[in-house]
Amino acid sequence: MFEGIKKVKKLGICGRTDDFCREPKSLDNIIYLPELEALKIVVYDSNTDGLGHKLQVPCPDSFPPNLKKLTLQGAYQPWKAMTIISKLPKLEVLKLKVYCSFGWRHVGENVWEVSEEGFPKLKFLLLENRDLKYWRSTEDSFPLLESIVIRNCLSLQEIPQEFVNSTTLQRIELRGCTPSLVEFANKVQKEQEELGNNILKVYAFDTINQRTQPTRESDSGEVNEEETKEDMEKTEETKED
């Protein structure tokens, strides 16, 4: 089938857990889409909690060479599987959404240790993961990253301290996260300002135990949500939820 749509640039694949389990290596066939630039994979099930769905990430040699945008939703893998994704040479947008819980509930697998290779081209990162507790990286892991969106990461307390030295990071948006994560992100912004970098802005909405009107920690004070949506629409990555 993929050989018949070789020129497709944007593709969405969705199915139940059993669909992927019956053919665990079926996604390796996306290599036959050499011009594919955007790929979204959604795993769903009749279970109401949506948990426990394991998706076999294609091996590095099976990803199309021109892939720029990847969305994974409703699946889980050990966080070390992210090393495969980091090898995509042109990846600019990465979205790990809803229960895309790399590590799920396994002990010791709620830590994301970014590999030495990092994500050299990544500009936009979305994490929507209820189980992630620790995120660690080096200063060279995200050399071009401009925007980070973190949603409903109920256990995450900090982002990597190394973002203080980022010269490209412009926006951190936190939705439904812990007060400590919001505080830490604001600390990163403040330390950047002390270094003379005033580009980074932090936005926080629906902070846990603080369900009030959306507010932003910045020098300009209050801002409404419509303003932040308009800002996000300036980049291609944020046009699709």
Backbone as CSV, one residue per row, in Angstrom:
resi,resn,N_x,N_y,N_z,CA_x,CA_y,CA_z,C_x,C_y,C_z
1,MET,0.826,-1.199,0.000,0.000,0.000,0.000,0.866,1.257,0.000
2,PHE,1.917,1.265,0.830,2.787,2.437,0.903,3.508,2.686,-0.418
3,GLU,3.817,1.616,-1.133,4.484,1.787,-2.421,3.593,2.519,-3.411
4,GLY,2.278,2.479,-3.188,1.353,3.146,-4.086,1.123,4.610,-3.757
5,ILE,1.648,5.081,-2.616,1.469,6.489,-2.230,2.831,7.099,-1.870
6,LYS,3.799,6.838,-2.721,5.173,7.224,-2.406,5.375,8.722,-2.231
7,LYS,4.520,9.525,-2.822,4.730,10.967,-2.779,3.973,11.657,-1.647
8,VAL,3.296,10.891,-0.799,2.550,11.492,0.300,3.508,12.177,1.273
9,LYS,3.100,13.351,1.759,3.952,14.111,2.670,3.432,14.109,4.108
10,LYS,2.133,13.825,4.280,1.546,13.846,5.610,0.669,12.611,5.785
11,LEU,0.870,11.876,6.880,0.171,10.611,7.070,-0.227,10.429,8.523
12,GLY,-1.458,9.955,8.735,-1.926,9.573,10.054,-2.281,8.102,10.073
13,ILE,-1.840,7.391,11.085,-2.129,5.967,11.245,-2.741,5.767,12.623
14,CYS,-3.928,5.150,12.691,-4.530,4.891,13.989,-5.129,3.493,14.002
15,GLY,-5.207,2.927,15.177,-5.769,1.591,15.299,-5.811,1.149,16.746
16,ARG,-6.489,0.023,16.966,-6.540,-0.542,18.307,-5.227,-1.236,18.647
17,THR,-5.071,-1.499,19.914,-3.850,-2.158,20.375,-3.596,-3.448,19.613
18,ASP,-4.647,-4.250,19.447,-4.487,-5.549,18.790,-4.031,-5.400,17.340
19,ASP,-4.452,-4.329,16.694,-4.061,-4.124,15.304,-2.542,-4.046,15.166
20,PHE,-1.921,-3.349,16.096,-0.470,-3.202,16.042,0.246,-4.442,16.575
21,CYS,-0.363,-5.101,17.561,0.270,-6.292,18.133,0.329,-7.443,17.135
22,ARG,-0.700,-7.552,16.286,-0.714,-8.646,15.313,0.418,-8.498,14.292
23,GLU,0.763,-7.258,13.977,1.836,-6.999,13.015,2.823,-6.022,13.646
24,PRO,3.649,-6.496,14.590,4.498,-5.584,15.366,5.507,-4.805,14.548
25,LYS,5.863,-5.295,13.374,6.857,-4.607,12.551,6.240,-3.920,11.336
26,SER,4.913,-3.803,11.344,4.246,-3.218,10.180,4.665,-1.766,9.958
27,LEU,4.955,-1.040,11.034,5.329,0.371,10.876,6.685,0.545,10.204
28,ASP,7.474,-0.519,10.161,8.760,-0.421,9.459,8.558,-0.134,7.974
29,ASN,7.351,-0.397,7.473,7.089,-0.186,6.049,6.984,1.291,5.665
30,ILE,7.000,2.187,6.655,6.940,3.606,6.293,8.212,4.055,5.580
31,ILE,9.215,3.206,5.550,10.428,3.538,4.803,10.129,3.685,3.321
32,TYR,9.000,3.115,2.866,8.622,3.220,1.460,7.940,4.544,1.132
33,LEU,7.966,5.480,2.083,7.408,6.818,1.867,8.544,7.834,1.964
34,PRO,9.391,7.906,0.970,10.606,8.727,1.063,10.347,10.225,1.187
35,GLU,9.166,10.693,0.775,8.875,12.124,0.835,8.025,12.511,2.042
36,LEU,7.760,11.552,2.931,6.931,11.817,4.103,7.619,12.805,5.039
37,GLU,6.881,13.859,5.426,7.424,14.885,6.312,6.723,14.942,7.666
38,ALA,5.452,14.507,7.720,4.684,14.560,8.973,3.986,13.226,9.196
39,LEU,4.193,12.633,10.370,3.621,11.332,10.697,2.982,11.390,12.074
40,LYS,1.720,10.931,12.158,1.016,10.835,13.431,0.525,9.412,13.622
41,ILE,0.868,8.809,14.753,0.463,7.442,15.063,-0.352,7.467,16.345
42,VAL,-1.579,6.958,16.277,-2.479,6.953,17.424,-2.888,5.519,17.729
43,VAL,-2.702,5.116,18.968,-3.139,3.797,19.425,-4.285,4.004,20.405
44,TYR,-5.422,3.360,20.151,-6.560,3.500,21.048,-7.128,2.123,21.355
45,ASP,-7.963,2.071,22.376,-8.532,0.800,22.797,-9.889,1.042,23.410
46,SER,-10.634,-0.032,23.608,-11.943,0.091,24.238,-11.840,0.338,25.734
47,ASN,-10.660,0.090,26.320,-10.474,0.351,27.745,-10.631,1.836,28.028
48,THR,-11.303,2.166,29.096,-11.565,3.570,29.400,-10.333,4.300,29.881
49,ASP,-9.372,3.574,30.490,-8.208,4.277,31.020,-7.172,4.555,29.957
50,GLY,-7.196,3.819,28.843,-6.277,4.080,27.747,-4.845,3.722,28.044
51,LEU,-4.615,2.920,29.101,-3.244,2.629,29.513,-2.800,1.256,29.046
52,GLY,-1.498,1.082,29.015,-0.926,-0.229,28.783,-0.749,-0.617,27.341
53,HIS,-0.809,0.318,26.428,-0.713,-0.003,25.020,0.736,0.153,24.564
54,LYS,1.334,-0.916,24.148,2.734,-0.883,23.760,2.860,-0.835,22.245
55,LEU,3.539,0.164,21.768,3.741,0.352,20.342,5.207,0.147,20.013
56,GLN,5.482,-0.717,19.065,6.849,-0.961,18.649,7.324,0.186,17.770
57,VAL,8.262,0.980,18.270,8.791,2.084,17.487,9.607,1.527,16.329
58,PRO,9.402,2.027,15.119,10.195,1.540,13.985,11.685,1.694,14.249
59,CYS,12.475,0.810,13.681,13.924,0.919,13.845,14.418,2.152,13.092
60,PRO,15.599,2.677,13.447,16.087,3.919,12.833,16.118,3.883,11.313
61,ASP,16.487,2.751,10.738,16.596,2.649,9.284,15.239,2.587,8.590
62,SER,14.144,2.504,9.381,12.819,2.395,8.781,12.086,3.726,8.710
63,PHE,12.600,4.748,9.372,11.971,6.059,9.293,12.324,6.732,7.970
64,PRO,11.356,7.398,7.340,11.657,8.147,6.115,12.710,9.219,6.396
65,PRO,13.635,9.429,5.497,14.754,10.341,5.757,14.351,11.808,5.867
66,ASN,13.173,12.173,5.330,12.767,13.579,5.331,11.737,13.909,6.411
67,LEU,11.527,13.008,7.368,10.517,13.226,8.391,10.895,14.415,9.276
68,LYS,9.968,15.387,9.365,10.211,16.604,10.142,9.308,16.708,11.370
69,LYS,8.158,16.042,11.314,7.195,16.168,12.405,6.669,14.786,12.781
70,LEU,6.746,14.440,14.059,6.312,13.136,14.533,5.434,13.306,15.766
71,THR,4.229,12.699,15.722,3.308,12.701,16.856,2.994,11.263,17.227
72,LEU,3.185,10.913,18.488,2.840,9.597,19.009,1.823,9.787,20.115
73,GLN,0.703,9.082,20.014,-0.372,9.258,20.986,-0.949,7.914,21.381
74,GLY,-1.057,7.709,22.688,-1.744,6.533,23.195,-0.912,5.269,23.229
75,ALA,0.410,5.396,23.313,1.270,4.214,23.360,2.354,4.427,24.408
76,TYR,3.008,3.349,24.802,4.108,3.512,25.730,5.292,2.662,25.294
77,GLN,6.472,3.134,25.660,7.721,2.444,25.410,8.704,2.874,26.487
78,PRO,9.740,2.072,26.744,10.792,2.565,27.636,11.372,3.862,27.075
79,TRP,11.744,4.784,27.944,12.256,6.063,27.471,13.515,5.900,26.632
80,LYS,14.220,4.791,26.809,15.422,4.576,26.004,15.082,4.432,24.523
81,ALA,13.812,4.124,24.221,13.402,4.040,22.814,13.460,5.393,22.132
82,MET,13.512,6.461,22.927,13.614,7.793,22.348,14.934,7.982,21.618
83,THR,15.913,7.154,21.938,17.192,7.228,21.238,17.000,6.979,19.748
84,ILE,16.077,6.091,19.413,15.776,5.816,18.010,15.233,7.073,17.335
85,ILE,14.308,7.738,18.011,13.704,8.940,17.435,14.723,10.066,17.309
86,SER,15.646,10.149,18.249,16.653,11.210,18.203,17.571,11.089,16.995
87,LYS,17.588,9.920,16.367,18.457,9.710,15.205,17.852,10.241,13.906
88,LEU,16.596,10.716,13.969,15.973,11.264,12.760,16.672,12.570,12.401
89,PRO,17.324,12.646,11.255,18.215,13.776,10.962,17.523,15.110,10.748
90,LYS,16.219,15.108,10.370,15.542,16.359,10.051,14.369,16.660,10.983
91,LEU,14.236,15.919,12.072,13.081,16.071,12.957,13.083,17.445,13.632
92,GLU,12.006,18.208,13.420,11.872,19.547,13.988,10.767,19.635,15.034
93,VAL,9.764,18.764,14.918,8.611,18.799,15.824,8.375,17.402,16.384
94,LEU,8.307,17.301,17.714,8.044,16.019,18.364,6.943,16.214,19.395
95,LYS,5.851,15.422,19.252,4.730,15.490,20.183,4.476,14.101,20.761
96,LEU,4.587,13.990,22.068,4.289,12.764,22.787,3.052,13.053,23.624
97,LYS,1.891,12.588,23.156,0.629,13.108,23.668,-0.173,12.114,24.500
98,VAL,-0.926,12.678,25.415,-1.869,11.983,26.269,-1.162,10.854,26.993
99,TYR,-1.539,9.582,26.713,-0.925,8.487,27.432,0.243,7.907,26.656
100,CYS,0.913,8.741,25.892,2.131,8.276,25.233,3.207,8.246,26.296
101,SER,3.077,7.276,27.200,3.862,7.260,28.424,5.050,6.328,28.268
102,PHE,6.164,6.877,27.804,7.359,6.075,27.602,7.857,5.636,28.964
103,GLY,7.642,4.360,29.282,8.028,3.873,30.592,6.814,3.421,31.397
104,TRP,5.663,4.002,31.128,4.400,3.642,31.772,4.601,3.516,33.265
105,ARG,4.252,2.380,33.878,4.300,2.247,35.332,5.456,1.363,35.800
106,HIS,6.393,1.066,34.933,7.482,0.192,35.320,8.470,0.943,36.204
107,VAL,8.910,0.282,37.266,9.835,0.898,38.212,11.130,1.279,37.506
108,GLY,11.587,2.489,37.744,12.853,2.936,37.178,12.764,3.400,35.744
109,GLU,11.564,3.378,35.141,11.442,3.767,33.743,10.611,5.040,33.584
110,ASN,10.563,5.846,34.629,9.887,7.134,34.531,10.908,8.267,34.444
111,VAL,12.109,7.918,34.002,13.193,8.886,33.854,13.584,8.976,32.384
112,TRP,13.599,10.172,31.859,14.038,10.378,30.482,15.461,10.929,30.488
113,GLU,16.402,10.068,30.185,17.797,10.458,30.047,18.055,10.651,28.554
114,VAL,18.138,11.890,28.122,18.346,12.160,26.705,19.726,11.648,26.296
115,SER,19.776,10.932,25.189,21.024,10.328,24.739,22.039,11.393,24.344
116,GLU,23.284,10.979,24.208,24.352,11.913,23.850,24.102,12.560,22.501
117,GLU,23.443,11.830,21.600,23.175,12.389,20.275,22.215,13.576,20.355
118,GLY,21.302,13.538,21.353,20.333,14.612,21.497,19.401,14.718,20.302
119,PHE,18.805,15.887,20.133,17.885,16.163,19.033,18.404,17.399,18.298
120,PRO,19.309,17.214,17.367,20.044,18.339,16.776,19.204,19.344,16.010
121,LYS,18.046,18.930,15.448,17.229,19.836,14.634,15.917,20.224,15.308
122,LEU,15.614,19.651,16.465,14.304,19.829,17.082,14.073,21.287,17.503
123,LYS,12.884,21.811,17.111,12.509,23.180,17.450,11.315,23.241,18.400
124,PHE,10.461,22.209,18.347,9.252,22.211,19.156,9.083,20.853,19.825
125,LEU,8.836,20.865,21.141,8.656,19.628,21.891,7.411,19.730,22.756
126,LEU,6.515,18.741,22.626,5.335,18.653,23.474,5.381,17.355,24.260
127,LEU,5.213,17.460,25.579,5.158,16.296,26.455,3.830,16.307,27.186
128,GLU,3.056,15.252,27.009,1.810,15.086,27.752,1.859,13.704,28.362
129,ASN,2.344,13.630,29.597,2.744,12.354,30.167,2.548,12.375,31.672
130,ARG,1.633,11.580,32.164,1.312,11.616,33.580,2.360,10.937,34.458
131,ASP,3.240,10.140,33.897,4.134,9.326,34.705,5.581,9.807,34.727
132,LEU,5.960,10.704,33.836,7.338,11.175,33.794,7.676,11.931,35.079
133,LYS,8.784,11.519,35.726,9.208,12.169,36.968,10.500,12.968,36.812
134,TYR,11.411,12.446,35.991,12.707,13.097,35.854,13.074,13.224,34.386
135,TRP,13.571,14.383,34.030,13.989,14.659,32.645,15.393,15.237,32.711
136,ARG,16.353,14.534,32.141,17.747,14.938,32.233,18.367,15.024,30.842
137,SER,19.158,16.050,30.650,19.829,16.225,29.364,21.083,17.052,29.567
138,THR,21.847,17.233,28.506,23.044,18.060,28.557,22.792,19.365,27.821
139,GLU,23.757,20.255,27.850,23.605,21.541,27.173,23.498,21.388,25.662
140,ASP,24.032,20.309,25.137,24.049,20.101,23.689,22.892,19.253,23.193
141,SER,21.973,18.868,24.074,20.907,17.936,23.679,19.877,18.563,22.749
142,PHE,19.589,19.857,22.941,18.555,20.535,22.153,19.101,21.870,21.646
143,PRO,20.039,21.847,20.725,20.719,23.086,20.315,19.847,24.091,19.589
144,LEU,18.708,23.654,19.001,17.853,24.563,18.234,16.451,24.705,18.824
145,LEU,16.205,24.146,19.990,14.861,24.115,20.560,14.356,25.527,20.847
146,GLU,13.127,25.810,20.375,12.516,27.127,20.548,11.326,27.103,21.502
147,SER,10.539,26.022,21.495,9.318,25.970,22.303,9.186,24.628,23.000
148,ILE,8.781,24.681,24.273,8.475,23.488,25.053,7.058,23.634,25.590
149,VAL,6.206,22.636,25.341,4.860,22.600,25.911,4.749,21.336,26.759
150,ILE,4.416,21.502,28.026,4.280,20.372,28.939,2.860,20.386,29.493
151,ARG,2.130,19.283,29.296,0.743,19.200,29.743,0.543,18.004,30.666
152,ASN,-0.102,18.245,31.785,-0.542,17.166,32.679,0.583,16.227,33.085
153,CYS,1.763,16.748,33.251,2.864,15.951,33.795,2.796,16.087,35.313
154,LEU,2.002,15.250,35.934,1.636,15.422,37.330,2.764,15.116,38.301
155,SER,3.809,14.442,37.832,4.915,14.067,38.713,6.199,14.826,38.424
156,LEU,6.244,15.512,37.303,7.473,16.208,36.912,7.637,17.480,37.736
157,GLN,8.797,17.611,38.374,9.066,18.756,39.242,10.019,19.767,38.611
158,GLU,10.841,19.318,37.668,11.843,20.201,37.093,12.029,19.897,35.615
159,ILE,12.509,20.895,34.876,13.024,20.686,33.537,14.541,20.720,33.650
160,PRO,15.270,20.270,32.643,16.730,20.282,32.752,17.286,21.678,33.041
161,GLN,18.157,21.766,34.031,18.787,23.026,34.398,19.590,23.607,33.249
162,GLU,20.014,22.736,32.332,20.856,23.171,31.211,20.153,24.156,30.281
163,PHE,18.827,24.250,30.363,18.116,25.212,29.523,18.449,26.660,29.884
164,VAL,19.063,26.857,31.036,19.485,28.207,31.421,20.451,28.777,30.387
165,ASN,21.248,27.925,29.789,22.265,28.370,28.840,21.812,28.309,27.390
166,SER,20.528,28.002,27.172,20.027,27.939,25.799,19.900,29.340,25.218
167,THR,20.361,29.507,23.998,20.243,30.798,23.315,19.103,30.800,22.295
168,THR,18.404,29.672,22.175,17.324,29.560,21.187,15.945,29.443,21.824
169,LEU,15.867,28.980,23.073,14.582,28.721,23.720,13.822,30.029,23.939
170,GLN,12.595,30.085,23.399,11.787,31.299,23.464,10.541,31.154,24.329
171,ARG,10.054,29.935,24.488,8.758,29.759,25.144,8.694,28.443,25.911
172,ILE,8.197,28.509,27.137,7.858,27.321,27.913,6.406,27.475,28.342
173,GLU,5.550,26.562,27.902,4.134,26.596,28.281,3.818,25.390,29.134
174,LEU,3.238,25.631,30.311,2.907,24.572,31.260,1.412,24.576,31.512
175,ARG,0.774,23.415,31.319,-0.667,23.284,31.553,-0.933,22.078,32.456
176,GLY,-1.613,22.324,33.552,-1.949,21.237,34.465,-0.735,20.597,35.094
177,CYS,0.264,21.390,35.411,1.508,20.874,35.992,1.627,21.302,37.457
178,THR,2.666,20.834,38.113,2.854,21.102,39.529,3.378,22.520,39.758
179,PRO,3.059,23.112,40.915,3.606,24.439,41.239,5.136,24.454,41.237
180,SER,5.753,23.353,41.668,7.213,23.318,41.694,7.799,23.368,40.293
181,LEU,7.116,22.737,39.314,7.593,22.796,37.934,7.462,24.218,37.388
182,VAL,6.349,24.866,37.701,6.162,26.253,37.281,7.232,27.138,37.897
183,GLU,7.497,26.936,39.185,8.509,27.731,39.878,9.893,27.518,39.271
184,PHE,10.190,26.259,38.942,11.499,25.961,38.373,11.656,26.603,36.990
185,ALA,10.601,26.544,36.179,10.652,27.161,34.848,10.845,28.670,34.958
186,ASN,10.151,29.295,35.921,10.324,30.729,36.137,11.748,31.045,36.583
187,LYS,12.336,30.135,37.340,13.722,30.311,37.774,14.667,30.274,36.577
188,VAL,14.405,29.372,35.647,15.217,29.295,34.435,15.116,30.604,33.653
189,GLN,13.886,31.123,33.536,13.704,32.397,32.833,14.475,33.519,33.529
190,LYS,14.390,33.564,34.850,15.075,34.619,35.595,16.583,34.532,35.427
191,GLU,17.123,33.323,35.464,18.561,33.161,35.320,19.011,33.530,33.914
192,GLN,18.167,33.239,32.932,18.491,33.671,31.571,18.531,35.196,31.484
193,GLU,17.581,35.844,32.130,17.553,37.305,32.110,18.792,37.890,32.774
194,GLU,19.256,37.229,33.823,20.464,37.695,34.502,21.691,37.558,33.613
195,LEU,21.604,36.638,32.653,22.699,36.457,31.699,22.551,37.367,30.483
196,GLY,21.499,38.196,30.489,21.291,39.135,29.399,20.418,38.627,28.282
197,ASN,19.755,37.482,28.492,18.874,36.911,27.473,17.426,37.128,27.887
198,ASN,16.710,37.991,27.174,15.326,38.313,27.511,14.320,37.690,26.545
199,ILE,14.736,36.671,25.803,13.858,36.056,24.810,12.868,35.096,25.453
200,LEU,13.307,34.307,26.424,12.481,33.252,26.998,11.333,33.816,27.833
201,LYS,10.122,33.270,27.596,8.944,33.611,28.375,8.282,32.328,28.865
202,VAL,7.800,32.359,30.091,7.141,31.203,30.702,5.659,31.506,30.867
203,TYR,4.805,30.563,30.448,3.352,30.683,30.567,2.840,29.483,31.360
204,ALA,1.982,29.724,32.336,1.447,28.633,33.157,-0.074,28.734,33.227
205,PHE,-0.751,27.614,32.983,-2.208,27.553,33.021,-2.650,26.363,33.872
206,ASP,-3.720,26.533,34.629,-4.341,25.428,35.372,-3.336,24.654,36.210
207,THR,-2.507,25.382,36.924,-1.529,24.732,37.791,-2.249,23.886,38.837
208,ILE,-1.719,22.718,39.148,-2.337,21.808,40.107,-2.531,22.511,41.446
209,ASN,-3.734,22.346,42.029,-4.094,22.969,43.306,-4.162,24.485,43.219
210,GLN,-4.219,24.985,41.993,-4.302,26.429,41.805,-5.134,26.694,40.556
211,ARG,-6.353,26.177,40.535,-7.215,26.260,39.372,-7.870,27.636,39.286
212,THR,-7.102,28.607,38.864,-7.595,29.965,38.746,-7.522,30.406,37.305
213,GLN,-7.765,31.677,37.046,-7.663,32.195,35.701,-6.237,32.042,35.205
214,PRO,-6.029,31.745,33.911,-4.683,31.598,33.376,-3.845,32.837,33.649
215,THR,-2.631,32.592,34.164,-1.709,33.684,34.423,-0.359,33.373,33.835
216,ARG,0.438,34.409,33.667,1.780,34.228,33.145,2.749,34.918,34.070
217,GLU,3.836,34.254,34.392,4.876,34.872,35.187,5.815,35.607,34.246
218,SER,5.716,36.923,34.210,6.606,37.705,33.361,6.574,39.139,33.824
219,ASP,7.430,39.943,33.279,7.521,41.339,33.683,6.263,42.113,33.350
220,SER,5.536,41.696,32.334,4.380,42.457,31.886,3.116,42.136,32.665
221,GLY,3.175,41.152,33.594,2.017,40.847,34.420,1.033,39.947,33.719
222,GLU,-0.276,40.291,33.819,-1.313,39.391,33.337,-1.389,39.394,31.819
223,VAL,-1.820,38.252,31.308,-2.060,38.122,29.879,-3.175,37.107,29.699
224,ASN,-4.034,37.302,28.730,-5.125,36.353,28.548,-4.697,35.208,27.659
225,GLU,-5.504,34.139,27.701,-5.146,32.921,26.979,-5.170,33.131,25.483
226,GLU,-6.042,34.023,24.984,-6.113,34.259,23.550,-4.793,34.811,23.032
227,GLU,-4.122,35.613,23.859,-2.840,36.163,23.440,-1.805,35.062,23.262
228,THR,-1.793,34.100,24.197,-0.820,33.033,24.083,-1.131,32.132,22.902
229,LYS,-2.417,31.935,22.596,-2.769,31.123,21.437,-2.285,31.791,20.159
230,GLU,-2.413,33.089,20.107,-1.963,33.813,18.918,-0.459,33.680,18.745
231,ASP,0.253,33.716,19.859,1.703,33.545,19.789,2.067,32.166,19.260
232,MET,1.348,31.155,19.757,1.665,29.799,19.367,1.386,29.554,17.896
233,GLU,0.399,30.244,17.340,0.037,30.033,15.942,1.084,30.595,14.990
234,LYS,2.062,31.278,15.519,3.096,31.820,14.659,4.034,30.745,14.164
235,THR,3.990,29.584,14.779,4.838,28.491,14.341,3.977,27.356,13.843
236,GLU,4.452,26.660,12.836,3.675,25.571,12.218,3.377,24.477,13.205
237,GLU,4.267,24.269,14.182,4.139,23.173,15.087,2.887,23.243,15.934
238,THR,2.411,24.445,16.209,1.318,24.594,17.162,-0.036,24.750,16.508
239,LYS,-0.140,24.557,15.207,-1.417,24.653,14.539,-2.307,23.461,14.829
240,GLU,-1.684,22.322,15.210,-2.462,21.097,15.452,-2.278,20.666,16.882
241,ASP,-3.348,20.436,17.622,-3.259,19.991,19.014,-2.827,18.538,19.057
